[in-house]
Amino acid sequence: DLLTESKVVVYFPDYLLLVSSRQQLINLLDYALYIRNIGFFILVLFFLRRTSIHLEYIERKEKVVLISGPWREAIVYVLNIGQKNPHYDRIFEKQFFDLNQHANLPLRGFIDVLCENFTRYQRFTEDGQYQIVPTEKQKQFLERIICGEESFHFSEVGTGKTKVIMPLLCQTFLSSNIEAHRYLARGGKQKDTLVILVPEHLVPDARHQVFKHCLNLNFRQEYRVYDDIFALLHPQVHLGANNGESKPKKQIFVVSFNQFKKALTYDKICQKVRPHREHILVIADEVDDFLDRDKLVFNICSNKANTFAPTTLELYFETSCAAYHRKECPRELFQSSPNPAYWIDLYEKFDAIYNEIQDASKSLNKSFGIFNEQTLRHCTSSISHDIEGYKALIARPYESVNRAMPGSYYSDVERTIFLTFVILSEDIAKYDELFQGERKFITFEYWREYLTELDYDELVYGHNRLSEIAENYPNASLGLIRFLYIIILKRMEIRDRSRSVNSVDIIFNFDCIGFTGTPFLDNYPTSDYIRHQREDDIPPSIDRSFYAYTSEELSQDEFENRFSQFQGQNSDVKVEYVSSDFMQESLKIGEMETLKEIFTREQENPKAESRKTTKAPFNAIVDLCGIFKLSTIEDVRSLVLEHFGPGCFHYIYHIDQSDGSDRMLCIKSKNDVTFDEEFYRDLCKRYGADLRHKIFFFVDNRNYIGKDVPYQLIYQRHFKLPLFVKSVVIAHDVEDFSKIWQAMGRSRTMNDTTFSIYKSNIPADMIKGNNGLGDIKTLPLTRLLYTKNCDCKMAGNLSSIYQTLIALYNLSQDSFYYSDDIVNSFIEKMEMTIQTKVKMLEDKIARVVLGTPVPARILEHIFLDKFRRSPN
């Protein structure tokens, strides 16, 4: 069925059919039938067979013939059933690049062929050349990824890793080039399955690139491109040779980091993957994000109803209430419990959380206070898990729902319990619907104790909303909150069983290669190192020659030399660090007030060239730390219009939260349209080189890693100017330099764009040392952040060290996942069984990891590697 519109363009002069999804192919198949074009039908069907769609051909039903004539002949031809059709073959093989004819070509020559073919997928521009032509540097980088001893490779931001390198790697895999596949084996067996791993927000773009470049290769070769790793649950999806096949069918899976980890907790998938894992190659884009020490682990859990006693529910309420209303710790009340120490510690924890969320930049995002279709519009793949029953009532911290995934619900149940109280206290209207369904259960005894200010019959049988009652009778609010809070906690499920997979498990079990624009990684042994039971030092997983550690006490010249290596082609970046301490106060007023303050400060900057013109001094903001998490793009539009007036910016670029697509919001008409090539060309015709002063670019914090804001290089090539005039990066409380650099990298013309980086707690001497814009590598704050980054990435933290131990344990047990022994740590603490279970866990890991030669040696090498670079 034709479900969505398809805008498919074939480009002069090659006219290749380029599609970005399965749905587009289904639409095109429907269109071919509609216009009765047999040739087009055949070509689309060839492509569709290579995607994750199971096609069945039913010629007749009982005595009724369903398909006949040329349509039957077309289907039979594509399915390769019956008699051959050389005439058709001669027509359609021209639509496919034959890579197999280059099986014996030397790798470098084969890369040249791939890159020459690659240009033909691109549009032919008005200046007489293809839009993207792989450069010599990109060819060398591709060769280094394929041949290099290191698993992971660095190439500076904006060098086409996702749009050029990744599709070329996929084409290399689908080829039969002997030298390329010898290197891709990574010292192990020949690879027939490729897993493309990308961050969640880059999945649509990665899927688009793989579909665009990998469906028209090697005419008649059987291979598959899957955009869903859970296709492995289907009984007809196999890895390796199947049903008497002479050789295995090549397969590509495009999947997010967390979805791949989640898949490896399914026994049915593990049964297919584990025996075949030496034939699987994993390619990780933005590998530093994949190995981020705070994002390593992914839990998947089954849940069960809790069995909290009424006294326990009351204690949770009293503890939350005391911490929220800044009351003394109710120690006397806690003495009545079996474990007073637990409740005293919990009060201190709630008090610390309360203090944390008073910092408006870290505050609870009340828009995400409950799960529903609207609040989870940016993670459609998970909504079905998130809006079932009680889950719609539970508050979550902003960080965990930013990319909500099953399994993140109870990473910290106690935090959830307290934040639910916060939401109830500050945004009670969210619970109007719940109250309407539950008000009839308010007992006369409860009313007499807590709600006597209200009329009982009106309270129980009336129709006034909860928010209206709370507004009219503020003294009754706490009694209403208590009533709902107890209901919510009664409904809250707890973990029954839990499985976890972390990034280190994948590094240990699969041959991996990858690339990143911010190469700060912890060092782990490769699958090949483990496979051969090596005992020497762990080889570096990435080139670290440009790392700068505090312990090295480098001279300024040596530091700048190493930083220049890190910069690569972005060698002349001009930056000004600006204190964001003012945000502590402005955010208490509101997010748009904070954005307005930034606008004002940028315009008042004495270095701003356009202070007295109608042009704004900057045209891009990257919200790295989620300062504007409550605001919509319409809020930003209103402020831009109010502050700059109607004659300055005409459009606001933003990124759709549901599918990651590029959008343009018209400031005047409020029309929100797709920012595609057709629209870009129209803007160029209207504004010419002045286009950059008519678009305000707003990049939210879900898209600061790897997201390519389009047409920047095309604009620069045409007009010799950067599309980003000046980019304001809101780093505020972010200490990780690699994230700041990624945010700056949303400008693909870093040498020509200038930057203001808003950062809190800048040492006084480093603020004074900055007089406007300066070369980033010469600024003292850059050195401080950069060396701290190198130190921290090498040292890791307790979480990453623990996950390494668990991965080593899994390795010894021949398992991808770990079945957690301590499932509900907060209950174990409450019931005073936590110490015993932790001791048992410690003994088990020590016995298995340290008592098994291979994991013990690996752990020793990992620790030695860290200690050599320890700053203290």
N, C-alpha and C positions, 0 to 999 in steps of 0.2 A: 504494500500500500504506500501511496505517496503521502508521507507524514509531514515532511518539512520542505521548505524551499531549498533548492540547490542552485548556487551561483557558481557554475563551473566554466572556467575560461580556458580556451586553447590558444596558445600564444604563437604568433608569427615569429620565425619562419618555419618552426618544426611541427607545430600543431599536435603536440602530445596531449593525450587525455590525462589530466592531473586531478586527482581527487584527494580529499582529506579525511574521509570517514566511510564506514560501511553504509551509513544511512544515505550518503550521497550516491553511492553505487546503486542502492535499492531504488532511489528516486530516478536515477538515469535509466535503469532497466524498465521502470514503469513508463518513462518518457519514450524510450525506444519502441515499446509496444504501442504507445499512443500514436506516434507518427509513422508506425509500421516500417521501421528502418531495420532490416535484417542485419546488415553489417555492423551497425552501432550496437545492436542487441548482442551480437556475438562477442564484440570487444569488451563490453561491460560485463558480460557473463564470465569471460576469461578472468577479469580482474576480481569479480565477486567470489569466484571459487578459491582465490588465494587468501581470503579473509576468514575471520572466525565465524562463518555462517555455514551451517550444515545444509546442503542442497539435496533434495530428493527429486527424482524424475519419475513421475507416474504417467505412463503413456495411456493406459486405459483403466476404467473402473468397471469390472464385470464385462459387459458386452459393449459398453459405451466408450468410444474413442475420445480421449480428452485433448490430445495434441496431435496434429497432423500437418502435412504439407511442409512448406519451407521452415516453419517454426520448429517442427519436430526435427527436421534435418539440421537446423542450427544447434539445437540442444544436444543432439547425438554427436555432432562434430566437436563441440566444446568438451563434452564428457569423454571424448575419444573412444566411443563405442562403435563397433562394427567397422565398416569399410573406410579406408583412408580417403582424404579429399585433398589431393595435391594442389588443386586450383585455389581452394580456400587457404591452404598453408602459405602459398606464395603471396597472397594478399595480406594475411594477418601477421606473419612473422616480421614484416617491416615495421610493425608497431612496437616491437620488443628489441631491447638491446641484448645482443648475444655476448655475454661476458665469458661464457665457457670456451669460446674460441681462443681466449688468451691464457689458457691454463699453464702453458710453459713459458709465458713471458716473465722476464725478471721483474721483481716487485716494483722497482722504481718506474720502469716502463709501463707496468700495469696501472700504477697510480696516475700516470699521465693520461692513459686511456680513460680511466674513471672520471678524471677532472674535465676532460674534453667532452665526454658524454654529459657530465653534470651541467654544463653551461646550457645544454639544449632543453633543460627543464625550466629555464628562466625566460622571462619576458625580454624581448628585443626592444631596447629603449630608443627614444627619439634621436639620441646622439650616435646611433649606429653600432651599439655593442650590447652584449648580454648584460642583464641586470647584476648578476653575480658571476664572477669569473674567479675560480680558486687561484690564490696567489702562490708564488713559490714558497713563501713561508708556511702557508697552510699545507702544501704538499709535503714539506719537510716534517711538519708536526704530525701529519697522518702517518708518515713512514716511521717516525719515532714511537708513536703509540703502538703500532703493529710490532715493531722489532725491539723496542726498548726493554732493558732488563727490569727497570722499575715497573710496578703495576700501574701507577698513576702519574699523570703528567700535567704540567702547568703551562697554560697559555693565557696571556693577559686578557682581561675582560674586553669584550667587543671584537674578538677575532674569529667569530663564526663557528664556535664549537658545536652549538646545537643545530644551526642551519646548514652547515657545510660538512664539518668533520663527522658528526654522528651518522647522517645518511650515507656518506662515503664508506664508513666502517660497515654499515649494514650491507651495502652492495658488495664490499669485499668479502663478507661472510657468505653471501649468496652465490658468489662466483666459485669457480673450481681452480683458481690460481694456486699452484702447488706451493710456491714459496710463501705466499701470504698465509695459507692454512698451516704450514709448518710452524710459523711464528705464532699464529693464533692458538695453537695447541698448548702454548705456555708450558712446554716440558711434559705435557700429559698426552691424552688421547685426542684424536681428531674431533673437532667440535661440529655438532649438527644442530645445536639449539642455542639461540642467542636471546639473552634477557636484557632489555634496555631499561635501566633504572633511572628515574628522574624524580625530582621533588614533586609533591602533589600538584602544585599550581602550574607546573610545566608539562603535565601529561598531555593536555590537548595539543600543545605545540609539537611535542615529540611524536605524538600519534600522526599529526598532520605531515610531518617531515618523512616519516617512515612510509606512510601510505603513498605520498606523492612520488617518492623516489624508488620504491621497491616492488611495485606491482607489475611493472612492464619489463621485467628482465627474463632472459633465457626462455624463449618461446617453448611451450609444452613441458617445461620442467615443473615437477610437483613440489611446491613448497607452500608454507602458510605464514601469514602475518596476523597475529592475534593482538587485539587491544584489550584483552581481559585475561589475566593470569588464571582466573577461576574457570576458564574453559577446560582446564585440566581435570575438573570434576566430571566432565562429560565422558561417558564410557568409550566414545569413538575417538577421543583425542589421546594419542599415545606419544611417548618420546622414544626415539630410535626406530629401527625397522619393525614393521608390523605386518602380519598376514602374508608372510612369504615374500615380502619386498626384498629385492636384492641388496639395496642399500637404504639407509634411513632417509626420511624426508626432512629437509631442513625446515626449521620453524623459528620465528621471531615473536617474542612476547614484549609488548610495551607496557610498563607497569610502574606505579609509584613506589617509593621506598617502603612505605608502611603496608601497602597492599601485598607486596611480595613477602614481607615478613609475616603478615597475617596468613597468607596462603600456606606458608611452611608450618603452620600449627594444625593444618588439616591432615589427618592420617592418610586419607585417600590420595591426596596430592603428594605427600611424602613417599608413599609406596611407589609412585611413578618417578619421582625426582631423585630419591636417594641412590638407587642402583645405577642411575644414568648420569650422576652429577659430574663425572669426569669428562663427559661429552658436552657439558654446558659451559658457555662463556657468558660472563656477566659484564656489561659495559655500564658504568655509573657516570652519569652527568652530574656536575656539581658535587663531586665526591667528598669535598670537605663538609658539606651539609649532611651527607649520608653518614659520615663518621663523627659528626658533632657530638661531643661528649654528653650533651644534655638531651640528645634525641636518639640515643643508641637503641633503646629498648622499646619493643612494642608488645603489649599484653593483650591477650584475648581471653575472656573469662565467661563461664556460665554462672548464672546467678541463682539465688534462692531468697525466699522471704526471710526477713530478720526475725529474731525471737526476743527483742528487747522487752524487758519487764517494764511495767508502768513507772516504777521508781527510777529506772535508767532513763526513760524518756523525760521525766521531770528534771532529772539532774542535767541532761543536755540542755533543756530550756533554760534553767537557772544559770548555768555556766555561760551560755551564749548571751543571755540578757545582761548578766553582770559585766561581761567584757564589752558589750556594745554600748551600754549606758555608763561606762566608766565607774562602776561601783567596785567596792572592795571585794576581794576573793571571799566567797561564802564558805569559809573553812568549817564552820560549825555544821552547816548542812552536809558537807562532804563527809564528816565523821560518821554519819549514819550509813555510808556505803561500805561494801566489803573492801574497797581499795581506795582510800582517800587520796593517796599519792597520785593516782592516775588523774583524778579530777582537778587537783591542784596544778599539775603539769598542763592539763588541757586548758585551764583558765589562762595560764601564762602564754600558751600557744595562741589562743583566741585573741588575747590582748596584743600579741605581736602582729597577728594578721590585721587586726583593726588599725594599728598604727601604720602598717604597710599601705593599706588602701586609702589612707588619708592623703598620701602622695598621689595627686590626681593623675600623674602619668602612669601609675601602676594600679589605679583604682579598678574596682570591679566594673566590668562592662555590663551595665544593667540592660542594655539591648539584648544581651545574650543570657539574661537571667534565667530564662526557661527555654526549653527546646521546642521549636515548631518549624513549620516550613519556611516562615519568613526569616527567623534568626539563623537558620541553617541553609539559606539560599545558595551559599558559596560551596557547599559540600553535599551535592545531591546524591552522591553515591552512598552516603551514610544515613540519610534522613530516615529510612525505614527502621533503622535501629534506634534512632534517637527520639522519636515522637510517640513511642508506645507508652500508654498509660502513665505510670508514676514518673517516668523520666521527664515528662513535660513540666514537672513541678520542682525539679531539683536545680538549684543554682549552681553555676560552674564559674570558676575563675576565667577571665578573658583568654588567658594563654591556652587553656586546654580546649576551648570551643572554637578557637580561631581556625583550627582545622580539626574539627571534632571527628574522632574515630572511635569505633567500638573498642572498649578496653581502656580508654583514657578516663572513663567515668570515675573510677574509684582509685585513682592514683593516690589520692589523699582524701579519705572519706571524712575525716574530722574537719578539714578545710571546707568541704562541701556542706557539712552540717552547719557550720557557722555562717557561711556566705548565704545559705538559704534563709537564715534569720535576718541577715542584712537586707536581702531583697524584700522579705516580708515587711520589714520596718520602713524601708525607704521607697518601695514601689508596690504598695499593697494592691493596687488596681490589677496587677497581673493575676491575682488570685480570685477575682470576682466570680469567674465561672466555677471554680472549685467550691467556693463558699456557697454559691447558690445550690449546688448539689448536696452539700453536707450540712446546711444550717438546721435542717429538721432533726439532726441528731444531737443538738445542744440540749443537755438535760436541765431540768429545773434546778438541780443541785449546783451544776456548773454556773448557771446564770446567777444564782443567789450568791455565789462566792466571788465571781469576777465581773459580772455584767449587769448589776442591778440598776445602773443608770438608764438602761434601755428597757423598753416594754417587751416582756417575754414573748407574748403572742406575735407582736410585730416582728421581733427578731427571728423567731422560728418559722413563721408562716408568711412573712411579708415578702415584698419584691424589691425593696431598696438594695442597690448594689453594695458590696462590702466597702468599696472605696468611698461611697457616699456616707455610709454609717460612720466610718472612721473619721471622715472630715467633719461631720456634724457633732460627733461625740468623741473628741480626742482622748478623753480620760478612759474610754472603753477600748482603745486601740490595743493595749497590751493584752487584755483578755481575749480579744479576737485573734491576735497573733498567736497566743498560746494554744488556742483551740486548733487553728490550722497547722501550726508547727508540729504538734503531736500527731496529727493525721498524716502529714507528709513523712515524718520519720517512721511511722508505722508501715507506710507503703514502700519505703525505701528498701530496695533489695541489696543484699550483700553478696560477695563472691562465694561461689560454691567450689569451683575448681578454676585454676588459672594456668595458662601456658604463655610463655614469653619467648620471643625470638629477638635477637639484637643484631646490629650490623656486623659485629665481630664474628658471629656465627656464620654469616655469609662469606666474609673474607676467608675464614678457616676452611670452608667446605667447597667453595667454587673458585675456579680460575677467574680472576677479575682484572679488568683494565678500566681506566677511567680518566677523566680530565676535569680541571677546575680552573677558575680564574683567581682563586684565593687559596694558595696551596699550603695551608697550615693544617697538617694532619698528624694524628698520633701514628706511631709506627707499629705495625703488626706483621707477623709472619704470613707468607702467602700460602695458598693451598699446595703449591708445588714444593715449598720448603717443608711442609708437614708431610706431604706424600712420600718424600724421599727420606724422611726422618733425619733431617740434617741437624748437626750439633754445633755448627759454627755460628757466628754472630748473625742476627737477623739483618738481611740486606735492607737498605732504605727503600721504603715503598714509593717515595717521591724524591726528586732532587731537592736537597735542602741547602745547597751552596749559598743561597741568599738569605737564610735564616740569620737572625742576629739575637744572641742570647745575652741576658744581663751579665751572666758570669764571665763573658768574654771581655767585657770592658773595652769595647772597640773605640778607636779614635773616630772623630766625626767624619773624616774623609773615608775611612773604611766602612763606616755605617752607610754613608751616602752611596758608596760603590755597590754595596749589597742591595740597598733599596732600589737602586737603578736597575739592577738585574730583575728584581721583582716587578718593576714598572713595565719593562719591555718597551713596546712602541709608545706607551703613554708616559713619555719621558719628561714632559714639560707641563705638569699639572699645577695650576695656580689655585691656592686655597687660602681661605681665611677662617680660623677657628673663632667662633663667637660664643660667649657665655650664654647658656640657656637657663641660668638660675632664676630668671624672672618668671619662668613657666610654673614654678612652684606656687606662685600667687595667682597668675593669670588663669591657670587651669581650674582654680576654685570658682572662678566666675563662669568659665565655659571654654569649650574647645575653639569655637569660632572667634572668641575674644583673643585667644592665644594666637590663632592664625593672623588675625588683624594686627596684633602687636608685631608679628614677624614682618608682615607687609610694611608696616610703618618703619621699622628699624632698617629694612633693606632700602627703602626710599630715602631715609635720612643718612644713609651711609655716605660719608664725604667722598668715597671712591666711586660711587655710582655715577656712571657717565650720563645717565638719562634722568637725573633728578628734576630737571626743569622742562622736560618734554612730556608728550602724551604717551610715550613708550615706557613700560615698566622696566626697572633695572634687572629683573630676573623673570623667567617664564616657566620654571619647573620647581616642584617640591617633591621630595621623596620622604615619606613619613616612615622612617626606619623603625621606630620603636612603638608605633601604634598610638601616638598622641591623639589622633583624630578618630579614634575607634567608634565613638558614638555618633559621628556626623555622617550625613549622606552627601553624595556628590551635588545634590540640589542645594544643600547648605553652603557648600563651597562656592557654587555658582552665585548664590545670593550675595555672599560676601565680596566676591571678585567684582560683581556688578556695582555694589555699593561703594567699594573702596576705590576702584580704578575708573569707574564710570563706563558708559556704553561705548565710548570711542576707542577704548584700549584693546582688551581681549574680546574676540568674537566667539571663540570655542574653548571648551575645557576637555582635554583628553583624560580619559580614565579607563580603568580595566574592569570589565564585567565580573562581578563576584561569583556568578554561577558557572561560567565556562571559561573565564580567563581571556575573553576576546577583547579586542581594542575597540573603544567607543569614543564618539565625539558628541558632546552635549552643547547644543547651540545656546549661547547665553541669552540671546534676544528671544527666540521662539520656544526654547526649552525642548526642542526636538532632540532626541537621542538616537544617533545612527551609528552603523558600523563604520569604523575607520579602515576602509579597504583602499586598494590602489586606485579604483575609479574615483572615489571621493578625494583622495590625496591629489590626484591630477587636476581635479576641478578646483581645489583650493589653490594650487600653484598657478592656474590660469587667472584666478581672481586676484591673488595677492602678490604673485611673483616672489622675489627675495624677501619681501616684507612679511611673508607668512609666519616666520618665527616670532614676530611680535603680536600675532593675532591668536596664537594658541597658548593656553595655560596648561601645562602638563602636571597632572596630579597622580603620583604613584603611591599606592597604599602599602602598608607594611607586609601584606601577604605576597607581594610581587617584587620585592627588592632583590631577590636572588634570581639571576638568570633571565628575567623577563626582558624581552627585546622590544623596546618602544620603536615601532617601525618607521621606515623611510628616512632615517637620519642620514645614513651614508649616501643615499640617492640625492637627498636635498643638498648635502655638502658638495657632492661631485658636480651638481648642476649650478649651484649659486656660489660656491667657494666660501660658504658660511656655515657655522654649526646651527642645527635646529634648536638645540638647547643653548640659549644665550648665557644664562647663569642658573645653576642648580643649587637649591637650598636643601641640604640634607639635615633632617631632624634626628640627630643621634641621641641627644639628651643623656639618658642614663646608660647607654650602650658603651661597654668598655672593649668590646671585641673589634679590633681594627679590621679584620677580614670582612665583617658585616658592613662597616662604614665604607670600605673600598667597593664592596658589591653595590651598595646604594649609589655611590658616585658613578659606578659603571653603567647605570641606566642611561647615562649619556655615552653614546658610542663615539663621541668626538671629544674625549677627555682633554686632549692637548689644547683645544680651542674653546672649550666651555670653562668658565670659572665657577668656583664653588664656595659657598658659605656653609660651614659645618657647625651646627648649633649643638653644644656639648655642655653638660653641667659639671660642676666641681673641677673646673680647670685651675690648676695651680696658679697663684697670682703672678709669679714671675714669668709664667709662660704666656699669660694674657698680655702682659706689658711688652713682651718681646715681639709681639705681632703688630706690625704697622700696616694694616690692610692686607692685600693679597701677597702671598709669597710662594716660592717653590716648595711643594709639600715635603720634599725630602730634607729640607734645611730647617724645618720648624721643630722646636724641641718637643712639642706635644706629640708630633708624629713619631719621633723616636721612642718616647715613653710608651705609647700605645702599641707600636710595632714590636718592640722587644718583649713587652708583657704578653703579647699574642703568641710569640714564639715560645716563651717560657711555659705558658699555660697549655698550649697544644701538645707540647712534649710531656709535661708532667701529668696531664689528665686530672681527674678529680676522683672522689670516692666512688661516684656512680660508675665512671668508665672503668675503674680498676675492678670493681665488683663484677661488672658485666663481662670483663675479660676472664675473670675466674669462672663465671658461670659458663662462658663459651668453651673454656678449656674442659670443664666438667662435661658439657654436652658432647664435646669431641671424643672424650674417653668412653662415653656411653653410645656413640654412633647415632646421635640424634641431632636434629636441627633445633628442636625447641626444649625448653626447660619447664617441667611441671613444678610449680611453686609449692614448697612445703609450708610456707607461712602465707596463707591466703588473705586473711583479714587481720593485719597486724594490730589495728586499733582494738579489736576484740581480745586478741591475745594479751595486749597490755592491760586492758581492763580486768581480765580474768587472771592476771599474774602468771600466765604460762609462757610469756614471750621469751624470757631468759633461757628456759629449758630448750625451747625450739631453736633459738639462735645458736645455742651451744651444740645441739645436734646437727644443725646445718654446717657450722664451722668444722665439726669433726668429720662430717661426710665429705666436704670439699677438700679438706686437708688430706684425708685418707685417699681419695680418688685422684685428685690433681697432683699432689706431691708424691703419692705412692705409685704413680704411673710414669715411666721414664720420659715419654715424648711430651706430655703436658708439663711435667716438672721442668724440663729443659727450656721449653718455650717461655714459661713464666719467669725463669731465671734471666733469660736473655732480655725479656721485656723490661724487667726491673732494672737491670744493669744499664740498658739503653737510656732509661729515664734518669737514673742517678748521675750519669755522666754529665747531663745538661742541667742538673738542678741548680737554681740560682742561689741556694743556700746549702 
